[in-house]
Amino acid sequence: MSGSTGRPLGRRTFVLGSAAAAGTAALAGPLAETASAAGFGWSDDGSDYVVDTGASLVFKVSKTNGDLTSLVYKGTEYQGYGGKNSHVESGLGTSTVTIAQSGSTILVSVAYGTLKHYYAARSGENNVYLWTNKADSSVTATRYIVRVKAGLFLNDEPDSYTYAPTVIESADIFEKSDGQTRAKHYSKRRVMDYDYIGWTTGSVGLWIVRSNHEKASGGPFYRSLLRHQSADGGGLYEILYYGENQTESERYGLQGPYVIAFTDGGAPSSSLYPGTLTTSWADSLGISGYVAAGGRGRVAGVGISGRDTAYAYTVGLADSAAQYWGSARSSDGYFSIAGVLPGTYTLTVFKGELAVYTGSVSVSAGSTTTLNTIAIPSSNDPSNASAIWRINNWDGTPGGFKNADLMTYMHPSDVRAASWTGNVVIGSGTETSAFPCYLWKDVNSGIVVYFRLTAAQAAAAHTLRIGVTTAYANGRPQVVVNDTWTSAVPSPPTQPSTRSLTVGSYRGNNYTFTYSVPASAWLTDTGAYNTLKIYVASGSGTTSFLSAGTSIDAIDLLA
């Protein structure tokens, strides 16, 4: 994908992502401890292992707890803000830390109970390769955070975590004096949309290149913390498991490599990107849980028929142990997903973010599972149903609704958001843009949709459908037609139990509510507007934007 840049004020910041194939050299031979040498090598300063990459990067790892205590690039220290090191989660505590070198690779191994963490350096590279193996729930380890000193990079991106005078929610969402909001949650990007995250001054770039997230959770459309910056410094994250608005259980096992990469200002090398990085040099390092390329397989699909070519399609693979995804080719739906661990996976085809096909596929090490053309049944795409009227199209997202383009990087109370209230008239041409992307019990419950019916339409019963993408505090829609017919309160579907709509995420479990509206509910005067009032029902939640709420995908009245 193309990059987005901050204002050109000398120091610049941007997030980029694209991929191109390139490899790295292979390593042969067992690891053996060696003494430090000029240039590439390592030494022991008593408290830390000091690793010199032989390029422009020297880093230190604590012998006590495995923290990264120093990152010096071209003589400048980048590590540390608020007196904190870079580390797994908030630091592991006393660990067993060892170091070994073989040829052009140095590996630092950290063992903390059942958790294993690794740092690797390659001769002549300004990169630190990291792996984290969380084997079970005995250790809370959900992230790696690179803590960067204050003043080295400017960050004026919309997702920056800027402490502001007013705390407006849960001590982690802030409002500036101009009414704009900031929070570390506001990543703006889905996992599949970026390969790396970081900052640049134009002459120095510091990045985290993400792993393939095969042992993470949430799928390709998930959003989580990426970075933050505040008065005392900044943080770059590789999220190994993020519980906010999570739809899946935590997966365990080795995640990585992810890479801390320094550059002369440009993007990190595309050879480091997930799906592109080759690590045959790591095959013999003894990393716990490591599976080399030869122990993995590939899934390839000839094509996908029955697609709506106005939308991008994604194919996902998931089981309890791993997840993968790949984009379907726009011309014919061909897809290829490589580097898959052996196993039997649920294969899901997504139109946008809406699942329109599911199947099963088995993957074996060293081979490719080739699938014939996948045919999406017409009935699997709700957009194919004949409708009297429809607000938005069905794609599993609130995209197109009012404020939808803002809500992944700001709080709903932000001054930049349009009013959450206001009614909608079918046939006005602004049905979608006037309808709010989110509904809350305490904010805009009771939104009214006005529409006319022909005599024939008014003489028949019809099905009303409301699609949602997630919900907070069991919020779900209850409808009233013409103030005379009221639906039952539907049962809440399974949705994440944490905050969602206020922390930049609409991604939950897509669900469609259906309501059978009898003919007696309609007005017989064809010149009069029928009214549909949509309320949010729930006994949970608190007030305002933390009252029960839901995110809308599409609404239609079937013919």
N, C-alpha and C positions, 0 to 999 in steps of 0.2 A: 504494500500500500504506500501511498505517497506520504511525506512527512507534513506535520503542521508545526509552524514556528511561532515563537513569541515575538514581541515587538523588538526591532533591531536597535537595542540600546547599549551597544558595546558588547555586553555579555548576553548570550542568547540561550534559549532553552527549547528543545523540541523532542517529540516522540516520533519514532520512525518504525517502519516495519516492512520488510520485503525479503525474499529469499532467492538465493542463487547457489548452485551447487559448486562446492570446492571441498577438497579433502585435506587431511593432515597426515604427517608422516607416521609410519607404523613404528612401534617399539618392540624390540625383542629382548629377551633375557630377564631374569628375576631381579627384584629390587634388592639393593644392598646398601647399607649405610656407608656414607663416605664423608670425608672431611671437606670443609669449604675450600673453594679455589677461586682464583681471580675470575670475575665475571660470573657466569652461571654457576650456582652452587648454593649451599646453605651453611649456616653456622648456628651456634647456641650461645646466646648472650647471658644465660643464666635463668632468665624468666621467660624468654620467648625463643622460638625457632625463627631465624631470620633467613628468608628466601630471596635470593637475587636471581631474577629471571634472565640476566645477561643482556637485557634490553634496557628499558628506561624505568622499570618497575621493581621496587623492593618492598616486600611485605613481611609482616611478623604475625606469628600465631602463638598465643599464650600456651605455655607448657602445662598450665594449671587447669584451664577450662576450655581450651580450644577456640577462644575468641580471636577474631582478627583485630589486632591491636594497633596496626600501622599499615598505611598504604601510601608509599612515597613514590610519586611519579615525577621524573625529571627534577628531583630535589625538593618537591613540594609535598607536604603532608596533607592528604585528603581525608584520612580517617578521623572520625570522632566528632560528636557534638554532645553538649551537655555532660561531658565527662564519661560518655558511654562508648563501648566498643561496638564493632560489627559482629553479629553472631546469630546463631539459630535461636528463634523465639526471643526471649529477653535474657538469654544466657543460660548455659547448661549447668553450671556449677562444676565442682571438682570432677575431672575426667582423666582418663588415661590417654595421653597424647604422645604419638610417636612420629618419626620422620624417616624417610628412606629415599634413596636416589638410585636410578638406573639410567645411565646414558643421558638422554635429553629430557628426562622427566623426574620431578621431585614430587613425592606424595606425603602429605601430612594427614595422619589418621587420628580421629578423635572418637573415643568410646565413652559413652555415658549410659550406663545400664544397658538396655537393649537397643539404644539408639547409636547409630554410627554416622559420623560426618567426615567428609574428606575435602582437602584442598590440594589441587595439583597445579604445578607450574611446568611450562614447556620452555626449553631453551630458546631465547631470542624473541619470546612473545610477551606482550604487555597485557597478559590475561591471567586471571585466576579461575581455574575450573573447580566447580563445587558439586558434590553429591551429598544427599542426606537420605539415610535409610531409617525411617521410623517403623519399627517392626510391630508395634502394638500400641495400646492406649496408656501404657505405663508412664510415658513421657509426653508432656504437652509440647509439641513441636509443630508449629503450623506455618512457619515463615523463616526466611533468612532476610535480615535487614542490614544493608550497608549504610552506616551512619557517616554522613559527610559534613565536614566542618562548615560553619557559617561563613558567608561572604565570598565563597569561591564560585558560585553559580547564581545567576539571577533566575527566578522562577515567577513569571506572571501568567502562567497558563491558568485556564478556568478551573482546573482540578487541583490547584495548589492548596496546601494545607496551611492557611495563614491565620495565626491567632488574631482574634479581633476583640473589640471591647465587650461584645455581648454574646454570651453563651445561650443558644436557643434550643438545644436539645442534647440531653444525655452527656453533657460535658465534652462532646467531641464534634459538635457542629456550631459554627460561629457566624455572627453577622457583623459586617463591617459598617462603618458609619454611613456609607452610601447606600446601605440596604442590600448589598450583595452578600452572598453566603459562601462559606468555605468549609471544607471537611476533607479529611484524608480518604474518606470513602469514595469520593467522586472521581472515579477513574476515567469515565466517559467511554472506555474501550472494552469490548468483549475480549476474552482470551484469544480467540481466533484472529483478532484484528491487529495484533502487534507481535513482533518478534523480540523487541527490546524496548527498554525504557531508560531515560537518563537525561543528562544535561550536557550542554556544550558552551564554551566561551567563544567558539570560533577557532581557537587554537588548541584547546584541550577538551576532549570529550570523555565523560565517565558514564558507563552504561552497565545495566544488567541485561544480559541476553537470557530470555527465559528458557526453561527446559521444554520438553514436549508435553509436560503435564499428564503423562500417562497414569501416574498414581495420585493425581489430584482429583477433585470432584466438582461436579456442576456442569460439565459438558462444554461445548465450543462457545456457547453464548453467555457464559458466566462472566460476571464482573466482580473484581475484588480490588484490594489495595494495590496500587502500583508504585506510588511515591508520595512523599509529602515534603513540605518545606516550611520552616517556621523561623522565629527570630534567632534560635540557637543552632540552626543547621538544617540538614535535610536527610531524608531517608529514601533509599531505593529498595524495593521489595521483590523477592521471589516468594510467592504465596504457595505453600505446600498444601495447606487446607485452610479454607476460610469459612467460618460458620454463618456469616451474615447472609440471610436469605438463601440458604443452601438447600438444594433439592435432593441431594444424595448423601448417603452415609460416607464417612471418611474411609479412604482407601489407605492401605499400608504397603510399605515396600520402598525400594530405592527410587528416589527422584533425582534426575540430573542426566548429564551435566547441565547446570546453568553457569553462566560465565560473568565475572566482573571484568569488563574490558575498558582499557584506556586507549584513546586515539589522539591524533593531532587535530581533533576538532570535528572530524567527519563521523559518519556512521560506523559502527563496528563492522568488521569483515563479514560478508554474507556467508562465509564458510562456517561461521559460528551459529547460524540460525537453526532453530529446531526443525528437524526434517532434512537439514543440509549437513549439519556437523557430523563428521565421521570420527570415531574415537578408537580406532583399532589399536592405537598406542596405549590405551587403557585396558586392553583385554587381559593382560597378565599382571595387573596391579593388585589383584586380590581384594577388590572393592566388594563389600558384602551386598549381595543381591544383584550384582552386575550381570547382565545378559548381553553377550556380544551379538553383532549383526547376524552371525551364522545361526544363532539360536532363536531367530525371529522370522516371521513370515510376512506375507503381503496379501491384501485383498484388492482385486480389481474388478470393476463392473463395466460391462460392454456399453451400457447406456441406461437411461431412465426415460420411459415414455409416460405420457399423461401429465407432463409438466406444464405449468403456466410460465411461458418464457419471459414474462415481465418480472419474474422473481429469480433470485439466486437460490440454488439448492445445495444443501450440505448433507453429507452422509456421515453418520456417527456410528461408532462401535463402542459398546460398553458391556462390562460384566462387573462383578463385585470387586475384581482385582485391578482392572485397568480400563482406560478410556482412550479413544482415538477419534479423529475426524479428518475429513477431506472435502474439498469443494468439487461439485459436479461440473463438468464442462458445459458451458452455456449452449453450445451447438447441439449436443446430443445426450448430455448427461453422463458421459464417461467419467469414472473416478478411479483413483488409485490411492490406497492407504498402506504405506510401508512401515517396517520396523515394529510390527505387532507381535506381542508375546503370544505363544501358543495358547489356544483355548477356544471356547465356544462363546460367541458374542451375540447380543441383540444388535441387529443392524437397523438403524432408523434413518429414513429419508425425511429431511426437513424442507418445506417450502418457506423461505425466510427462516422463521424460528418455530414454525408449526409442523409437528410430526404428521406426515400424510401417508407413511408406509412403515411397517415394521416387519422384520423377518429375523432369521437366525443364520449365522455363518460360522464355520469352524476354520481355525487357522493352525497350520502346522509349521514347525521350524524349517527354515530353508526352502520353503515352497510358496507358490502363489495360488491362492484360491480365486478362480475366475468365475464370475457370475454372469449369467445371461442377462439380457435386458430386463430391468425391473419395471413392471407395469403398475402405475399408481391407479387404483380403481377410482373412477370419477366420483363416487360417493365419499371417498376419503378426504376430498378437498371441499370444505363447506361452501367455498365460493361458487361451486358448480350448481348449487341448488337454486332454483328459480325463486326470485324474491320480488315482492311488491315494491319494497324499498330496502336499501342497505346503507348503513353508515360505516364507512371505511371498508377495506377488504380484509379477508382472513389471511393473516400471515404470521400469527403468533406474537405480534408486537403491537404496542399502541401507536406506532409511527403514523403520522398524519393527523392525529388528534391534537387539539389545542395543548400547547406546552410540552408535547412529547419530545421535541428535539432538545429541550433544556434539562429534562429531569434526570439525566444520567450524570450531570455535573453541577447541580445546584439543588438547594432545598426548595420545596414547594412554596415557601413563604418569600422567596427571593424577589426583590423588586423588579427583576427582569421578566418574571412570569406574568402572563395575562391573567385577568380575573378568572377564578375557578368557577364562577357562577355564570348564568346566562342560558337561555333556552335555544332550541334548535328547530328549524322549520324544514321539513322534507320538501325538496324542489327548489330551495333557495340557492343551491349551488355552493353553499358554505356549510353543509351538514357536518362534514368531517372536521373541518378546521374550527368550527364553533363548539364542537363537543369536547369537553375536557377529557384528557387521557386518564385521569384518576378521579375516583369518586370517594368521598369520605362521609361518614355518618354525621360528623359535626361541622363539615365545611360546605358541601354542596349537594347533600342528599336531597332528592326530589327534583332533579333536573327534568325538564319537560320537553318532550318531542312532539311537535305538531305535524299531522299528516292528514291527507284526504284519501278516501276510498271511493271507488266506483260503486254503483248499486249492486253489481254482481259480487264484488269483493266484500261489501258490507253484509251480504246475505249469507256468508259462509264463515265457519270457524277457521282460525289460522294459528300457525305456530310462530311464536316470537322466540328468537335466539339472542342471547347475550354471551359473547365469548370473553373470558378474562385470562390474564396471563399470570397473575399472582394475587394474593390478598393478604392484608394485615389484620390480625385480631379477628379472624373468621368473618371478615366483611364479605357479604354477598348480596346480589341485587334482588329486591322484591319490587314488583311492578303493580301499578294501578292504571287501569284504562278508563278514561272518561269519568273518573271519580265514582264509578259504579261497580267496577269489577276489580277485585284485589286478588293477586296470586297468593298462594301459600308461601311461607318463608322456606326457601329451599335449604336442604342440608349443606353444610360447608364441605367443599372438597378438601383433600389433603393439600396443604400449602405450607411453606416454611413458617416457623413460629416466631422468627426474629423480625426486627425492623426490615423494611424493604423499600417502600415508596419514598421514604425520607432519606435514604442512604444511597440513592442513585441507581436503584435496581428495580426493574419490573419483571425480571426473569424468575418465574416460579414454575408451577405446573399448569400448563394451559388446560382450560376446562370450559365447556359450553353448557350454559344453563338454558333449558327450554321451558316454555310456558304455553300451554294450550288455551288459547283465548276463544271463548264461545262467540258465536255470531251475535248473541244478545248484547254483547259488550260494545258493539260498534254503533256509531251514529248512522241513521238511515238517510239523513240529509247529505247528499253528495257535495254540496257546496260548503259544508261546515268542516272545521278541523277537528279530527279526533285528537285526544291527548293521551300520551303515554308518559307517566311519571315513574322515574326510576329512583328508588330509595336504597340506601345501604342498611341492611339488617344485621345486627349483632348485639350481643350483650356484653361484648368484651371491648378492649381498648380504653383510652382515656379521653382526651379532648383534642380539639383542633386537628392538626395533621397527624397526631398519634391516636386519633379515634379510628374505629374500624374503617378500613378502606379497601379498594380494589382497583386494579389496572385493567383497562378495557382493550380488547383486541378488535371486535367488530360487533355490530348490532344489526339484525335484519328481521323483517316480517315476511315469512314465506308465503308464496302464492297458494 
